[in-house]
Amino acid sequence: MAPPLARIAERRPGDWLRRFLHYPYTIRPHQAERMPQLGLSDFEVEVLARYMEWLARERIALLQAEGPAREAEPRHPRILTGRRLFVKYNCMNCHSLGDHKIRIQRDEQGKVVFQHGALQAPDLTNVWQRVRPQWLMAMIQHPPDWMPWSRMPELNVTEQDVQDLAWYLMNAIPSPVTQVTPGKVEALLHDRCAGCHGVGSSARGLDLSSLKALRLGVQDRFGNRYPAVVPFAENSPVLGRLARGDAEHALQPEELTRLREWILAGAPGLAD
């Protein structure tokens, strides 16, 4: 059930691809198979990502220069238009989106008896975080050309419907709101992390003494600097490392929940 990788980079942005290789997470919830944690080094991740981008270079060049962007305050009439198209083109039969959840039915032997098409269909709630917007438009317009291994049929969508539906998927689900303030996160970092990951720390070169340091992240052997927190990303590096037990002194469950909630809400205050 694993997707072919020869063209994976045409739909996955480079920063997402690198983060996923480090810290994989569930995208297709109805599949039992899961991407394993491979324990790749920074060097191995970079080599793999560059190779996948090289394999997909010709396909990436076919994509439009721009695609629909996520908007801070999406227009309600266009949301309604997109929702209508989501129903019109039967997207809702296979894909979960926000509160709309697909439920696969199985018999006593575990065989699927309803919603076969949803087995390979990803949850679209956070699709805006993990695909190139230009690829999303191309995929909606001609699925067999852009994901031939999937069961998604040719929809015969009009140009305008493609634009409206792709925009809807990028904007349908508002960003979550959190009561976790930047001050609470900074206090948590100071109390629980700065002892080992403070100013001048040698602990993997990661300074967690402040939000500014969290934003700066670490520098890899290629000279690239990667932030420890990526707003909205459930596999932000700091969460990924904590989840796989990299930290010698892990946070308490309620502390990890607080940090995760703050990141999934867009890490408010991080960029200030």
Backbone as CSV, one residue per row, in Angstrom:
resi,resn,N_x,N_y,N_z,CA_x,CA_y,CA_z,C_x,C_y,C_z
1,MET,0.812,-1.207,0.000,0.000,0.000,0.000,0.851,1.263,0.000
2,ALA,2.165,1.106,0.029,3.035,2.287,0.038,3.060,2.937,-1.344
3,PRO,2.993,4.271,-1.419,3.005,4.950,-2.719,4.374,4.853,-3.380
4,PRO,4.415,4.814,-4.706,5.706,4.838,-5.409,6.411,6.163,-5.162
5,LEU,7.731,6.135,-5.102,8.489,7.323,-4.720,9.154,8.039,-5.890
6,ALA,9.068,7.473,-7.087,9.769,8.079,-8.214,9.287,9.500,-8.504
7,ARG,8.011,9.781,-8.155,7.467,11.112,-8.439,6.954,11.796,-7.171
8,ILE,7.367,11.326,-6.011,6.818,11.852,-4.761,7.107,13.344,-4.592
9,ALA,8.263,13.788,-5.082,8.651,15.184,-4.872,7.854,16.154,-5.739
10,GLU,7.118,15.627,-6.720,6.294,16.551,-7.520,5.125,17.078,-6.702
11,ARG,4.693,16.324,-5.710,3.571,16.790,-4.898,3.964,17.217,-3.496
12,ARG,5.124,16.802,-3.021,5.563,17.160,-1.677,6.632,18.250,-1.726
13,PRO,6.417,19.379,-1.058,7.464,20.405,-0.979,8.713,19.859,-0.306
14,GLY,9.854,20.397,-0.665,11.118,19.874,-0.176,11.260,19.885,1.331
15,ASP,10.812,20.961,2.000,10.970,21.010,3.449,10.089,19.970,4.128
16,TRP,8.872,19.745,3.576,7.999,18.714,4.143,8.614,17.332,3.944
17,LEU,9.152,17.092,2.756,9.729,15.784,2.439,10.869,15.455,3.395
18,ARG,11.727,16.414,3.643,12.854,16.190,4.549,12.362,15.936,5.973
19,ARG,11.363,16.694,6.390,10.838,16.515,7.739,10.164,15.146,7.894
20,PHE,9.468,14.705,6.862,8.779,13.417,6.928,9.777,12.256,6.978
21,LEU,10.872,12.375,6.261,11.890,11.322,6.303,12.489,11.206,7.706
22,HIS,12.596,12.334,8.382,13.084,12.316,9.761,12.015,11.803,10.724
23,TYR,10.792,12.346,10.553,9.725,12.092,11.524,8.423,11.746,10.806
24,PRO,8.268,10.507,10.332,7.043,10.124,9.614,5.824,10.129,10.528
25,TYR,4.657,10.398,9.931,3.403,10.360,10.682,2.295,9.861,9.758
26,THR,1.129,9.566,10.314,0.045,8.944,9.562,-0.645,9.945,8.633
27,ILE,-0.792,9.563,7.368,-1.495,10.394,6.385,-2.758,9.683,5.914
28,ARG,-2.665,8.361,5.702,-3.829,7.579,5.284,-4.284,6.719,6.462
29,PRO,-5.212,7.226,7.250,-5.557,6.579,8.519,-6.205,5.212,8.380
30,HIS,-6.750,4.878,7.190,-7.448,3.605,7.037,-6.522,2.457,6.630
31,GLN,-5.256,2.757,6.410,-4.299,1.712,6.066,-3.583,1.229,7.319
32,ALA,-3.430,-0.079,7.419,-2.722,-0.636,8.567,-1.213,-0.390,8.458
33,GLU,-0.727,-0.323,7.211,0.705,-0.137,6.995,1.121,1.275,7.413
34,ARG,2.304,1.399,7.978,2.819,2.683,8.411,4.275,2.830,7.992
35,MET,4.634,4.030,7.619,6.034,4.328,7.339,6.831,4.165,8.637
36,PRO,7.854,3.321,8.640,8.618,3.110,9.876,9.556,4.275,10.168
37,GLN,9.947,4.387,11.400,10.981,5.352,11.775,12.329,4.737,11.416
38,LEU,13.003,5.311,10.420,14.211,4.706,9.866,15.488,5.145,10.577
39,GLY,15.393,6.191,11.401,16.581,6.651,12.101,17.644,7.202,11.170
40,LEU,17.227,7.895,10.110,18.165,8.423,9.124,18.953,9.603,9.693
41,SER,20.188,9.718,9.276,21.003,10.874,9.667,20.617,12.078,8.808
42,ASP,21.049,13.269,9.214,20.792,14.468,8.414,21.342,14.297,7.004
43,PHE,22.533,13.700,6.909,23.155,13.503,5.602,22.305,12.575,4.732
44,GLU,21.845,11.461,5.312,21.044,10.499,4.548,19.716,11.110,4.100
45,VAL,19.095,11.890,4.969,17.842,12.550,4.602,18.065,13.512,3.447
46,GLU,19.128,14.284,3.506,19.398,15.258,2.448,19.685,14.562,1.119
47,VAL,20.463,13.496,1.148,20.770,12.758,-0.083,19.494,12.158,-0.683
48,LEU,18.661,11.533,0.151,17.411,10.948,-0.328,16.485,12.010,-0.919
49,ALA,16.344,13.130,-0.209,15.446,14.193,-0.671,15.915,14.764,-2.001
50,ARG,17.213,15.006,-2.110,17.734,15.558,-3.365,17.552,14.558,-4.515
51,TYR,17.726,13.280,-4.225,17.532,12.257,-5.257,16.082,12.224,-5.721
52,MET,15.145,12.269,-4.770,13.721,12.254,-5.129,13.347,13.520,-5.908
53,GLU,13.912,14.649,-5.537,13.651,15.886,-6.279,14.228,15.809,-7.685
54,TRP,15.367,15.162,-7.815,15.962,14.995,-9.150,15.088,14.084,-10.022
55,LEU,14.571,13.013,-9.441,13.707,12.096,-10.194,12.444,12.802,-10.703
56,ALA,11.930,13.751,-9.925,10.662,14.404,-10.261,10.851,15.746,-10.954
57,ARG,12.075,16.100,-11.305,12.366,17.449,-11.805,11.564,17.806,-13.053
58,GLU,11.397,16.840,-13.970,10.668,17.133,-15.213,9.184,17.317,-14.932
59,ARG,8.641,16.551,-13.992,7.233,16.682,-13.641,6.982,17.988,-12.895
60,ILE,7.896,18.371,-12.040,7.757,19.631,-11.306,7.724,20.801,-12.287
61,ALA,8.529,20.705,-13.343,8.585,21.783,-14.333,7.266,21.937,-15.084
62,LEU,6.425,20.903,-15.102,5.141,20.974,-15.795,4.076,21.709,-14.982
63,LEU,4.310,21.890,-13.688,3.320,22.525,-12.842,3.249,24.026,-13.110
64,GLN,2.091,24.605,-12.847,1.938,26.041,-12.982,2.855,26.755,-11.999
65,ALA,3.143,28.010,-12.305,4.045,28.786,-11.461,3.443,29.034,-10.078
66,GLU,2.128,29.204,-10.026,1.474,29.507,-8.761,0.240,28.639,-8.580
67,GLY,-0.171,28.528,-7.337,-1.387,27.789,-7.012,-2.147,28.536,-5.941
68,PRO,-3.261,27.999,-5.483,-4.059,28.680,-4.460,-3.306,28.778,-3.137
69,ALA,-3.415,29.932,-2.518,-2.730,30.146,-1.243,-3.707,30.038,-0.086
70,ARG,-3.173,29.709,1.059,-3.988,29.702,2.270,-4.154,31.146,2.734
71,GLU,-5.375,31.522,3.070,-5.670,32.899,3.440,-6.013,33.001,4.919
72,ALA,-5.600,34.102,5.532,-5.870,34.310,6.953,-7.362,34.444,7.227
73,GLU,-8.079,35.102,6.331,-9.522,35.291,6.485,-10.210,34.937,5.163
74,PRO,-10.372,33.638,4.885,-10.994,33.220,3.612,-12.423,33.721,3.497
75,ARG,-12.814,34.066,2.273,-14.150,34.611,2.028,-15.204,33.514,2.136
76,HIS,-16.233,33.809,2.940,-17.269,32.806,3.206,-18.008,32.365,1.944
77,PRO,-18.385,33.272,1.026,-19.075,32.810,-0.197,-18.251,31.795,-0.985
78,ARG,-16.929,31.998,-1.030,-16.105,31.051,-1.780,-15.972,29.731,-1.032
79,ILE,-15.995,29.779,0.298,-16.010,28.544,1.093,-17.267,27.745,0.754
80,LEU,-18.405,28.408,0.669,-19.655,27.732,0.340,-19.599,27.130,-1.067
81,THR,-18.991,27.858,-1.997,-18.835,27.343,-3.367,-17.972,26.084,-3.365
82,GLY,-16.868,26.130,-2.648,-15.982,24.974,-2.586,-16.635,23.779,-1.930
83,ARG,-17.417,24.019,-0.878,-18.112,22.928,-0.197,-19.112,22.255,-1.136
84,ARG,-19.775,23.073,-1.936,-20.733,22.530,-2.908,-20.012,21.648,-3.925
85,LEU,-18.829,22.074,-4.369,-18.060,21.297,-5.339,-17.523,20.011,-4.710
86,PHE,-17.156,20.072,-3.430,-16.671,18.891,-2.712,-17.730,17.800,-2.706
87,VAL,-18.997,18.227,-2.633,-20.118,17.279,-2.672,-20.428,16.889,-4.112
88,LYS,-20.439,17.873,-5.001,-20.806,17.631,-6.405,-19.910,16.577,-7.054
89,TYR,-18.612,16.655,-6.787,-17.666,15.736,-7.420,-17.382,14.500,-6.558
90,ASN,-18.225,14.274,-5.545,-18.176,13.059,-4.718,-16.865,12.895,-3.960
91,CYS,-16.169,13.986,-3.697,-14.938,13.900,-2.902,-15.245,13.347,-1.520
92,MET,-16.426,13.690,-1.011,-16.800,13.310,0.344,-17.035,11.808,0.504
93,ASN,-17.133,11.073,-0.610,-17.347,9.633,-0.518,-16.103,8.877,-0.061
94,CYS,-14.929,9.480,-0.280,-13.679,8.787,0.055,-12.804,9.556,1.043
95,HIS,-12.887,10.881,1.009,-11.967,11.706,1.788,-12.617,12.301,3.027
96,SER,-11.929,12.196,4.135,-12.313,12.938,5.330,-11.828,14.374,5.178
97,LEU,-12.565,15.291,5.776,-12.178,16.701,5.756,-12.808,17.368,6.971
98,GLY,-11.986,17.724,7.945,-12.510,18.350,9.144,-13.449,17.432,9.909
99,ASP,-14.654,17.930,10.171,-15.642,17.146,10.919,-16.258,16.027,10.089
100,HIS,-16.081,16.080,8.772,-16.595,15.012,7.907,-15.601,13.853,7.927
101,LYS,-15.963,12.772,8.601,-15.066,11.634,8.763,-15.592,10.411,8.024
102,ILE,-14.739,9.797,7.224,-15.092,8.574,6.511,-14.980,7.385,7.456
103,ARG,-15.975,6.527,7.426,-15.967,5.320,8.244,-16.002,4.101,7.331
104,ILE,-14.935,3.335,7.327,-14.862,2.114,6.528,-15.505,0.969,7.305
105,GLN,-16.335,0.196,6.633,-17.003,-0.940,7.276,-16.354,-2.246,6.831
106,ARG,-16.129,-3.131,7.789,-15.509,-4.427,7.515,-16.393,-5.550,8.049
107,ASP,-16.268,-6.730,7.448,-17.027,-7.877,7.944,-16.253,-8.560,9.070
108,GLU,-16.753,-9.708,9.520,-16.132,-10.391,10.656,-14.722,-10.878,10.347
109,GLN,-14.425,-11.082,9.072,-13.087,-11.530,8.671,-12.136,-10.348,8.424
110,GLY,-12.661,-9.135,8.586,-11.827,-7.956,8.403,-11.806,-7.431,6.984
111,LYS,-12.588,-8.028,6.084,-12.628,-7.555,4.698,-13.516,-6.322,4.593
112,VAL,-13.096,-5.379,3.752,-13.860,-4.149,3.580,-15.135,-4.442,2.798
113,VAL,-16.267,-4.038,3.335,-17.550,-4.253,2.659,-18.183,-2.930,2.231
114,PHE,-17.598,-1.812,2.685,-18.131,-0.507,2.296,-17.001,0.520,2.313
115,GLN,-16.998,1.384,1.305,-16.011,2.450,1.164,-14.624,1.926,0.797
116,HIS,-14.571,1.040,-0.225,-13.270,0.547,-0.683,-12.365,1.694,-1.135
117,GLY,-12.963,2.685,-1.790,-12.161,3.776,-2.332,-11.448,4.589,-1.274
118,ALA,-11.948,4.530,-0.044,-11.345,5.332,1.021,-10.065,4.717,1.576
119,LEU,-9.779,3.455,1.220,-8.587,2.800,1.758,-7.319,3.570,1.415
120,GLN,-7.229,4.038,0.187,-6.034,4.760,-0.238,-6.220,6.263,-0.203
121,ALA,-7.397,6.719,0.180,-7.685,8.156,0.149,-7.166,8.828,1.419
122,PRO,-6.312,9.830,1.298,-5.807,10.518,2.489,-6.853,11.435,3.101
123,ASP,-6.715,11.683,4.380,-7.503,12.704,5.063,-7.048,14.060,4.530
124,LEU,-7.984,14.884,4.079,-7.644,16.161,3.454,-7.662,17.339,4.421
125,THR,-7.866,17.060,5.700,-7.976,18.150,6.669,-6.748,19.058,6.646
126,ASN,-5.583,18.470,6.608,-4.340,19.249,6.629,-3.564,19.129,5.323
127,VAL,-4.282,18.899,4.230,-3.601,18.735,2.948,-2.805,19.983,2.575
128,TRP,-3.264,21.141,3.027,-2.572,22.392,2.701,-1.157,22.438,3.262
129,GLN,-0.872,21.600,4.250,0.457,21.592,4.857,1.455,20.723,4.104
130,ARG,0.967,19.813,3.267,1.888,18.787,2.761,1.938,18.647,1.244
131,VAL,1.198,19.446,0.476,1.288,19.324,-0.981,1.600,20.672,-1.616
132,ARG,2.178,20.595,-2.784,2.367,21.811,-3.584,0.992,22.243,-4.103
133,PRO,0.589,23.490,-3.887,-0.733,23.938,-4.362,-0.918,23.742,-5.856
134,GLN,0.164,23.932,-6.628,0.064,23.758,-8.084,-0.224,22.305,-8.435
135,TRP,0.388,21.390,-7.674,0.140,19.967,-7.903,-1.300,19.626,-7.549
136,LEU,-1.834,20.232,-6.516,-3.208,19.968,-6.096,-4.179,20.307,-7.222
137,MET,-3.962,21.422,-7.887,-4.815,21.804,-9.015,-4.692,20.803,-10.157
138,ALA,-3.466,20.434,-10.476,-3.246,19.489,-11.575,-3.870,18.130,-11.265
139,MET,-3.760,17.696,-10.018,-4.303,16.409,-9.608,-5.827,16.398,-9.716
140,ILE,-6.474,17.459,-9.282,-7.935,17.530,-9.368,-8.385,17.501,-10.821
141,GLN,-7.636,18.149,-11.684,-8.027,18.234,-13.094,-7.843,16.909,-13.824
142,HIS,-6.722,16.225,-13.600,-6.447,14.958,-14.301,-5.771,13.967,-13.352
143,PRO,-6.525,13.320,-12.470,-5.931,12.394,-11.488,-5.056,11.301,-12.093
144,PRO,-5.457,10.635,-13.188,-4.611,9.556,-13.711,-3.228,10.030,-14.155
145,ASP,-3.119,11.304,-14.531,-1.818,11.823,-14.953,-0.889,12.073,-13.773
146,TRP,-1.460,12.392,-12.625,-0.645,12.847,-11.501,-0.572,11.858,-10.349
147,MET,-1.482,10.903,-10.299,-1.389,9.839,-9.305,-2.004,8.574,-9.901
148,PRO,-1.352,8.000,-10.916,-1.941,6.874,-11.646,-2.174,5.630,-10.806
149,TRP,-1.465,5.493,-9.693,-1.609,4.295,-8.860,-2.824,4.374,-7.937
150,SER,-3.412,5.557,-7.816,-4.549,5.704,-6.898,-5.847,5.315,-7.601
151,ARG,-6.923,5.250,-6.823,-8.235,4.919,-7.380,-9.045,6.159,-7.730
152,MET,-8.456,7.315,-7.620,-9.210,8.530,-7.880,-9.553,8.625,-9.362
153,PRO,-10.837,8.773,-9.704,-11.256,8.765,-11.115,-11.092,10.127,-11.781
154,GLU,-11.186,10.132,-13.092,-11.226,11.386,-13.849,-12.549,12.074,-13.543
155,LEU,-12.493,13.315,-13.096,-13.694,14.003,-12.627,-14.348,14.895,-13.682
156,ASN,-13.619,15.183,-14.756,-14.130,16.083,-15.805,-14.547,17.433,-15.212
157,VAL,-13.620,18.027,-14.486,-13.894,19.311,-13.825,-13.589,20.466,-14.755
158,THR,-14.355,21.525,-14.641,-14.083,22.735,-15.417,-12.892,23.470,-14.806
159,GLU,-12.286,24.369,-15.587,-11.141,25.139,-15.107,-11.500,25.921,-13.849
160,GLN,-12.673,26.559,-13.869,-13.080,27.352,-12.713,-13.318,26.478,-11.490
161,ASP,-13.915,25.312,-11.706,-14.163,24.402,-10.582,-12.850,23.878,-10.000
162,VAL,-11.863,23.652,-10.856,-10.545,23.221,-10.378,-9.970,24.271,-9.432
163,GLN,-10.022,25.522,-9.857,-9.469,26.592,-9.040,-10.229,26.736,-7.724
164,ASP,-11.559,26.676,-7.798,-12.376,26.854,-6.590,-12.225,25.677,-5.632
165,LEU,-12.152,24.461,-6.168,-12.040,23.290,-5.308,-10.664,23.227,-4.653
166,ALA,-9.613,23.520,-5.419,-8.268,23.524,-4.852,-8.147,24.612,-3.778
167,TRP,-8.720,25.775,-4.055,-8.690,26.857,-3.065,-9.438,26.426,-1.802
168,TYR,-10.553,25.743,-1.967,-11.344,25.290,-0.837,-10.544,24.323,0.043
169,LEU,-9.846,23.379,-0.583,-9.061,22.413,0.190,-7.920,23.095,0.944
170,MET,-7.431,24.202,0.402,-6.378,24.946,1.078,-6.913,25.798,2.224
171,ASN,-8.221,26.094,2.203,-8.767,27.062,3.152,-9.971,26.588,3.950
172,ALA,-10.445,25.364,3.689,-11.699,24.907,4.300,-11.617,24.808,5.817
173,ILE,-10.483,24.375,6.337,-10.348,24.133,7.770,-9.544,25.263,8.409
174,PRO,-10.163,26.027,9.298,-9.426,27.121,9.946,-8.350,26.586,10.880
175,SER,-7.348,27.384,11.103,-6.292,26.996,12.028,-6.861,26.915,13.442
176,PRO,-6.437,25.924,14.228,-6.963,25.798,15.588,-6.547,26.973,16.466
177,VAL,-7.339,27.227,17.472,-7.054,28.286,18.435,-6.524,27.649,19.707
178,THR,-5.554,28.276,20.338,-4.978,27.730,21.563,-4.963,28.764,22.672
179,GLN,-5.066,28.286,23.904,-4.932,29.145,25.082,-3.496,29.119,25.613
180,VAL,-2.626,28.358,24.949,-1.230,28.292,25.353,-0.507,29.509,24.789
181,THR,-0.062,30.379,25.655,0.567,31.623,25.228,2.059,31.430,24.977
182,PRO,2.674,32.326,24.199,4.129,32.244,24.010,4.887,32.274,25.330
183,GLY,4.371,33.047,26.301,5.033,33.110,27.607,5.049,31.771,28.308
184,LYS,3.939,31.013,28.206,3.878,29.696,28.837,4.860,28.729,28.173
185,VAL,4.985,28.829,26.859,5.916,27.948,26.147,7.350,28.295,26.517
186,GLU,7.649,29.595,26.572,9.009,29.998,26.916,9.363,29.569,28.333
187,ALA,8.397,29.659,29.244,8.643,29.205,30.613,8.885,27.698,30.665
188,LEU,8.119,26.947,29.865,8.295,25.495,29.795,9.689,25.150,29.280
189,LEU,10.122,25.835,28.231,11.450,25.587,27.677,12.533,25.906,28.707
190,HIS,12.356,27.023,29.382,13.354,27.449,30.368,13.460,26.440,31.513
191,ASP,12.289,25.967,31.987,12.282,25.077,33.155,12.719,23.656,32.817
192,ARG,12.368,23.177,31.638,12.552,21.754,31.342,13.657,21.453,30.322
193,CYS,14.052,22.450,29.534,14.966,22.150,28.426,16.284,22.906,28.462
194,ALA,16.244,24.146,28.998,17.416,25.018,28.883,18.619,24.517,29.670
195,GLY,18.403,23.617,30.645,19.524,23.097,31.403,20.546,22.396,30.527
196,CYS,20.051,21.655,29.536,20.945,20.958,28.596,21.047,21.694,27.265
197,HIS,19.944,22.328,26.867,19.896,23.007,25.574,19.810,24.517,25.791
198,GLY,20.833,25.060,26.445,20.856,26.492,26.710,21.854,27.213,25.832
199,VAL,22.090,28.477,26.127,23.044,29.278,25.360,24.433,28.645,25.467
200,GLY,25.060,28.410,24.321,26.378,27.802,24.307,26.384,26.319,24.563
201,SER,25.193,25.695,24.591,25.106,24.265,24.853,25.698,23.470,23.701
202,SER,26.287,22.335,24.063,26.833,21.454,23.030,25.885,20.305,22.709
203,ALA,24.679,20.308,23.323,23.719,19.221,23.117,23.118,19.321,21.726
204,ARG,23.822,18.715,20.776,23.417,18.697,19.367,23.287,20.111,18.804
205,GLY,23.888,21.100,19.493,23.884,22.459,18.978,22.535,23.127,19.021
206,LEU,21.593,22.572,19.767,20.234,23.104,19.788,20.000,23.916,21.051
207,ASP,19.710,25.191,20.875,19.429,26.090,21.983,17.910,26.193,22.148
208,LEU,17.402,25.798,23.304,15.968,25.851,23.587,15.669,26.798,24.741
209,SER,16.517,27.789,24.929,16.356,28.689,26.062,15.337,29.793,25.818
210,SER,14.891,29.977,24.567,13.947,31.043,24.254,13.216,30.726,22.954
211,LEU,12.155,31.473,22.676,11.444,31.295,21.412,12.329,31.689,20.235
212,LYS,13.153,32.697,20.410,14.058,33.115,19.335,15.011,31.986,18.974
213,ALA,15.557,31.330,19.995,16.467,30.213,19.752,15.735,29.041,19.120
214,LEU,14.497,28.822,19.551,13.683,27.750,18.989,13.469,27.973,17.499
215,ARG,13.261,29.225,17.135,13.044,29.570,15.730,14.311,29.367,14.900
216,LEU,15.456,29.685,15.492,16.725,29.537,14.770,17.063,28.073,14.516
217,GLY,16.727,27.202,15.481,16.951,25.773,15.288,18.418,25.399,15.245
218,VAL,18.745,24.485,14.343,20.113,23.974,14.251,20.602,24.056,12.805
219,GLN,21.913,23.990,12.675,22.544,24.007,11.357,23.088,22.615,11.061
220,ASP,22.759,22.086,9.858,23.250,20.754,9.526,24.626,20.838,8.874
221,ARG,25.163,19.704,8.486,26.520,19.657,7.941,26.627,20.299,6.562
222,PHE,25.466,20.578,5.937,25.468,21.247,4.642,25.419,22.766,4.787
223,GLY,25.300,23.238,6.022,25.196,24.668,6.244,23.769,25.177,6.233
224,ASN,22.798,24.270,6.057,21.398,24.675,6.084,20.927,24.791,7.524
225,ARG,20.160,25.830,7.800,19.623,25.992,9.154,18.159,25.588,9.159
226,TYR,17.787,24.737,10.091,16.428,24.244,10.186,15.819,24.615,11.537
227,PRO,14.633,25.214,11.541,13.992,25.566,12.806,13.570,24.314,13.570
228,ALA,13.556,24.421,14.896,13.112,23.298,15.716,11.599,23.172,15.706
229,VAL,10.921,24.272,15.369,9.460,24.283,15.313,9.012,24.790,13.958
230,VAL,8.118,24.054,13.314,7.480,24.486,12.070,6.009,24.716,12.397
231,PRO,5.524,25.952,12.337,4.134,26.219,12.699,3.152,25.309,11.967
232,PHE,2.194,24.780,12.694,1.121,23.910,12.221,1.565,22.465,11.961
233,ALA,2.849,22.162,12.009,3.333,20.831,11.625,3.342,19.870,12.802
234,GLU,2.564,18.781,12.689,2.506,17.815,13.783,3.784,17.008,13.922
235,ASN,4.664,17.072,12.906,5.967,16.426,13.060,7.082,17.474,13.028
236,SER,6.826,18.609,13.683,7.906,19.567,13.904,9.084,18.835,14.546
237,PRO,10.317,19.212,14.215,11.472,18.480,14.745,11.468,18.292,16.261
238,VAL,11.100,19.329,17.011,11.134,19.180,18.463,10.108,18.145,18.929
239,LEU,8.930,18.088,18.267,7.927,17.080,18.613,8.362,15.699,18.156
240,GLY,8.952,15.632,16.960,9.409,14.345,16.433,10.458,13.711,17.321
241,ARG,11.387,14.519,17.811,12.449,13.978,18.662,11.904,13.527,20.012
242,LEU,10.976,14.295,20.547,10.378,13.903,21.817,9.552,12.630,21.660
243,ALA,8.829,12.525,20.537,7.954,11.372,20.319,8.750,10.078,20.175
244,ARG,9.937,10.167,19.589,10.717,8.935,19.400,11.721,8.707,20.531
245,GLY,11.622,9.540,21.577,12.432,9.309,22.767,13.851,9.796,22.671
246,ASP,14.121,10.787,21.809,15.482,11.306,21.696,15.910,12.053,22.956
247,ALA,14.930,12.683,23.632,15.276,13.483,24.805,15.552,12.581,25.996
248,GLU,16.650,12.842,26.673,16.997,12.039,27.849,15.972,12.267,28.952
249,HIS,15.542,13.508,29.100,14.546,13.845,30.112,13.298,14.343,29.385
250,ALA,12.420,13.433,29.022,11.227,13.794,28.244,10.281,14.641,29.082
251,LEU,9.459,15.417,28.381,8.442,16.217,29.058,7.357,15.314,29.647
252,GLN,6.679,15.814,30.643,5.504,15.136,31.164,4.415,15.163,30.092
253,PRO,3.484,14.187,30.074,2.444,14.144,29.034,1.682,15.451,28.883
254,GLU,1.320,16.099,29.999,0.563,17.351,29.894,1.430,18.478,29.317
255,GLU,2.748,18.415,29.564,3.651,19.427,29.011,3.811,19.224,27.504
256,LEU,3.940,17.973,27.089,4.049,17.673,25.665,2.766,18.061,24.946
257,THR,1.608,17.806,25.579,0.319,18.196,24.995,0.248,19.707,24.825
258,ARG,0.721,20.433,25.811,0.712,21.892,25.755,1.592,22.399,24.608
259,LEU,2.776,21.829,24.468,3.696,22.231,23.404,3.116,21.892,22.035
260,ARG,2.538,20.697,21.911,1.955,20.262,20.640,0.771,21.148,20.250
261,GLU,-0.074,21.477,21.212,-1.222,22.335,20.926,-0.770,23.694,20.406
262,TRP,0.266,24.233,21.013,0.802,25.532,20.596,1.340,25.476,19.164
263,ILE,2.048,24.411,18.835,2.614,24.281,17.479,1.508,24.093,16.445
264,LEU,0.515,23.231,16.742,-0.560,22.982,15.778,-1.438,24.200,15.575
265,ALA,-1.417,25.132,16.515,-2.163,26.386,16.365,-1.355,27.427,15.614
266,GLY,-0.195,27.030,15.110,0.623,27.953,14.321,1.757,28.569,15.098
267,ALA,2.013,28.059,16.314,3.100,28.583,17.163,3.015,30.099,17.304
268,PRO,1.864,30.619,17.803,1.723,32.066,17.931,2.823,32.682,18.783
269,GLY,3.376,33.778,18.292,4.455,34.463,18.996,5.835,34.021,18.581
270,LEU,5.953,32.928,17.841,7.261,32.413,17.459,8.021,33.399,16.567
271,ALA,7.284,34.039,15.659,7.936,34.919,14.682,8.124,36.339,15.194
272,ASP,7.640,36.627,16.388,7.734,38.006,16.913,9.145,38.314,17.409
